[in-house]
Amino acid sequence: MKLILGLGNPGAKYEHSRHNVGFDVVSTCAAFFQVTLKKRCFRLYRQAKVGEEVLLVQPLTYMNASAKVLKHFPGIEASDIIVICDQLDLPPGMIRIRKGGSSAGHNGLKSLIEHLGSGEFIRIYVGIGRPKEGVSVVDHVLGSMDDERILDGIRLASQALVELVEGKMLQEVMVAYNRRRGAE
């Protein structure tokens, strides 16, 4: 079983914010495969199954507690997880795919790494860029996506995710997509 986690914050207040690009990529991927993300009773996430081996998940905890959903997937290994999240250090619309690494200060990734005891999962980062002078990081990541390039990055990350779900080799997808900008 492959578990795909699109990170974000729940609620209308955060919908389509820069921090919720992971939610948006998973929603786009679900639409591509014509499946619906649903919340089951008392669960902390929305999910949709793609075939027999892939589960798309949007954790409905706040970003800092993303790993709470993993208790619903006992026995899942870090190597069976793909995480999609925002990345301040990438220009808006650029994506980067990699396996393993640290949290690099991202609280959602930090939560997952602490829970799993490993950072050896695949990450798809969507660039949201750094805040403008005078704007705090918190205000920037929780602000709305007012940059068309970020929407292009979501589309690009969704295409890369679809290829991974369809079984394309990670290395091949990394070569094709890493550091590419949307609308190229």
C-alpha positions in Angstrom: 0.0 0.0 0.0 1.3 3.5 -0.9 0.1 6.3 1.3 0.0 9.7 -0.3 -0.3 12.6 2.2 -1.1 16.1 0.9 -0.3 18.4 3.9 -2.3 21.4 4.8 -4.5 22.9 7.5 -8.2 22.1 7.8 -11.1 24.6 7.5 -12.3 27.3 5.1 -9.9 29.9 6.7 -6.9 28.0 5.2 -8.4 26.8 2.0 -6.2 27.5 -1.0 -3.5 29.1 1.2 0.2 28.6 0.3 0.5 26.2 3.2 -2.3 24.1 1.7 -0.7 23.3 -1.7 -0.4 19.6 -0.6 -4.2 19.5 -0.2 -4.6 21.1 -3.6 -2.2 18.6 -5.3 -4.0 15.6 -3.7 -7.4 17.0 -4.8 -6.2 17.5 -8.3 -4.8 13.9 -8.4 -8.1 12.6 -7.1 -10.0 14.4 -9.8 -7.6 12.9 -12.4 -8.4 9.4 -11.2 -12.1 10.2 -10.8 -12.2 9.4 -7.1 -13.7 11.5 -4.3 -11.9 12.3 -1.1 -14.3 11.5 1.8 -14.1 11.8 5.5 -15.3 8.8 7.4 -16.8 9.0 10.9 -14.4 10.1 13.6 -11.4 10.0 11.3 -8.8 12.8 11.2 -8.5 12.8 7.5 -10.2 12.6 4.1 -9.2 9.7 1.8 -9.8 8.2 -1.6 -8.5 4.9 -2.9 -6.9 4.7 -6.3 -6.9 1.1 -7.4 -6.0 -1.5 -4.8 -2.6 -0.1 -3.8 -2.8 3.7 -3.4 -4.5 5.8 -0.8 -4.7 9.6 -1.2 -5.0 11.3 2.2 -5.5 14.9 3.4 -4.8 15.0 7.1 -7.5 17.2 8.9 -5.1 17.9 11.8 -3.2 21.1 11.8 0.1 21.1 9.9 2.2 20.6 13.1 0.3 17.4 14.0 0.2 15.8 10.5 1.6 12.5 11.9 -1.6 11.9 14.0 -3.2 10.3 11.0 -0.6 7.6 10.8 -2.1 5.8 13.7 -4.9 4.8 11.3 -2.4 3.1 9.1 -0.5 0.6 11.3 2.5 -1.0 9.8 3.0 1.7 7.1 6.7 2.2 6.5 8.3 5.5 5.6 9.4 4.0 2.2 5.7 3.6 1.4 4.8 7.2 1.9 4.7 10.2 -0.6 4.3 13.6 1.1 3.3 16.8 -0.8 4.0 20.1 0.9 4.9 23.8 0.4 8.5 24.9 0.3 9.6 28.5 1.0 13.1 28.0 -0.5 11.8 27.2 -4.0 10.6 30.0 -6.2 6.8 30.1 -6.8 5.7 27.4 -9.2 8.9 25.4 -9.1 8.7 21.8 -7.8 11.3 19.5 -6.4 11.0 15.7 -5.8 13.3 13.8 -3.5 13.5 10.8 -1.3 14.7 11.3 2.3 16.1 14.2 4.2 15.4 16.4 7.2 12.4 18.5 7.9 14.3 21.6 6.9 12.1 23.5 9.4 8.8 22.4 7.9 6.6 21.5 10.9 4.4 19.0 9.0 7.5 17.1 7.9 9.0 17.3 11.4 5.8 15.7 12.8 6.0 12.8 10.3 9.7 12.2 10.8 9.3 12.2 14.6 6.4 9.7 14.4 8.0 7.4 11.8 11.5 7.6 13.3 12.7 8.1 9.7 12.7 10.7 7.0 13.1 8.2 4.2 9.8 9.0 2.4 9.3 10.7 -0.9 8.6 14.4 -0.9 7.1 16.5 -3.6 7.8 20.1 -2.7 5.8 23.0 -4.3 7.7 26.3 -4.3 5.8 29.2 -2.7 8.8 31.5 -2.4 9.9 33.7 0.5 7.8 36.5 2.0 8.2 40.0 0.8 10.0 42.4 3.1 7.9 43.3 6.1 5.7 40.1 5.9 6.2 37.4 8.4 6.7 33.8 7.4 3.5 32.8 9.1 1.5 35.5 7.3 3.1 34.4 4.0 2.4 30.7 4.2 -1.1 31.2 5.6 -1.9 33.9 3.0 -3.9 33.1 -0.2 -2.2 32.0 -3.4 -2.3 35.3 -5.2 0.5 34.2 -7.6 -0.5 32.3 -10.8 2.9 30.6 -10.7 2.0 28.7 -7.5 -1.1 27.4 -9.3 1.1 26.3 -12.2 3.3 24.5 -9.6 0.3 22.7 -8.2 -0.6 21.5 -11.7 3.0 20.4 -12.3 3.3 18.5 -8.9 -0.1 16.9 -9.7 1.2 15.6 -13.0 4.4 14.2 -11.3 2.2 12.6 -8.6 0.0 10.9 -11.2 3.1 9.5 -12.9 4.3 8.1 -9.6 0.9 6.6 -8.9 0.8 5.0 -12.3 4.1 3.3 -11.5 6.7 5.4 -13.2 10.1 5.0 -11.5 11.0 7.7 -9.0 14.3 8.5 -10.6 12.6 9.0 -14.0 10.0 11.4 -12.5 12.7 13.3 -10.6 14.7 13.9 -13.8 11.6 15.0 -15.7 10.2 17.4 -13.1 12.8 18.6 -10.6 13.3 22.3 -10.6 10.9 22.7 -13.5 8.5 25.6 -13.4 4.8 25.4 -14.2 3.7 26.6 -17.6 6.9 25.7 -19.4 
